[in-house]
Amino acid sequence: MKRRTFTTEQKLAILKEASENGVAVTLEKYGLYKASYYQWKEKLETMGPEGFKHGMTPAQLKRIRELEKENRLLKELIVEKDLEGKLKDELLKKKFALEKRKKL
């Protein structure tokens, strides 16, 4: 079965018609699944008409970049703390080894 595509204008018209005439009637008329309709409705409510374009909005991309940057900084902190802990362990081992030698 060939996949149908709807333009942004068609999707907006279908959503408007569904709110006026009822969801079940409109979906049956256009041969749409309920899931498609509710996805379109959610996109319209959250992102507006530009939500129907493929991809993400600039605000979403900006937030993803911010989160990636924060994630990278947190990873660096973890590595730094891990390295610091290993160095302390090595220094303590050397210190106690020297003290044992002095006692003997």
C-alpha positions in Angstrom: 0.0 0.0 0.0 1.3 3.4 -1.0 2.1 5.7 1.9 0.1 9.0 1.7 1.6 12.3 2.7 -0.3 15.4 3.8 1.0 18.9 3.5 1.0 21.2 6.5 -2.1 22.9 5.3 -4.0 19.7 4.8 -3.1 18.5 8.3 -4.3 21.8 9.8 -7.5 21.5 7.8 -8.1 18.0 9.0 -7.5 19.0 12.6 -9.9 21.9 12.3 -12.5 19.7 10.6 -12.1 17.0 13.3 -12.7 19.6 16.1 -15.8 20.8 14.3 -17.4 17.6 13.0 -15.9 15.0 15.4 -12.8 12.9 15.3 -14.2 9.5 14.3 -16.1 10.9 11.3 -13.2 12.9 10.0 -10.7 10.1 10.4 -13.0 7.7 8.6 -13.5 10.3 5.8 -9.7 10.7 5.2 -8.7 7.1 6.1 -6.5 8.1 9.0 -5.5 6.3 12.1 -6.3 7.7 15.5 -2.6 7.6 16.4 -1.7 9.9 13.4 -4.4 12.3 14.3 -3.4 12.6 18.0 0.3 12.9 17.0 -0.6 15.8 14.7 -2.7 17.4 17.4 0.1 17.1 20.0 2.6 18.6 17.6 0.3 21.5 16.8 -0.3 22.1 20.5 3.4 22.0 21.5 5.2 23.5 18.6 2.6 25.2 16.5 2.3 24.8 12.7 6.1 24.5 12.3 5.9 21.3 14.3 4.7 19.5 11.2 8.1 20.0 9.5 10.5 17.2 9.8 13.2 17.6 12.4 13.2 19.7 15.6 12.6 23.3 16.3 15.5 25.6 17.0 14.6 25.8 20.7 14.7 22.0 20.9 18.1 21.9 19.2 19.4 24.6 21.5 18.3 22.6 24.6 19.9 19.4 23.3 23.2 21.3 22.8 23.0 22.7 26.3 22.4 19.2 27.8 25.2 17.7 25.7 27.6 20.4 27.0 26.5 19.9 30.6 26.9 16.1 30.1 30.4 16.5 28.8 31.4 18.8 31.7 30.0 16.2 34.2 31.9 13.4 32.6 35.1 15.5 32.8 34.4 16.1 36.5 33.9 12.4 37.1 37.2 11.5 35.3 39.0 14.3 37.3 37.7 13.0 40.6 38.5 9.4 39.7 42.1 10.4 38.8 42.4 12.4 42.0 41.3 9.4 44.1 43.8 7.1 42.4 46.6 9.6 43.0 45.7 9.8 46.7 45.7 6.1 47.0 49.1 5.8 45.4 50.5 8.5 47.7 49.1 6.8 50.7 50.5 3.5 49.7 54.0 5.0 49.2 53.7 6.9 52.5 52.8 3.8 54.5 55.4 1.7 52.7 58.1 4.3 53.7 56.8 4.4 57.4 57.0 0.5 57.5 60.6 0.6 56.3 61.6 3.2 58.8 60.1 1.1 61.7 62.0 -2.0 60.6 
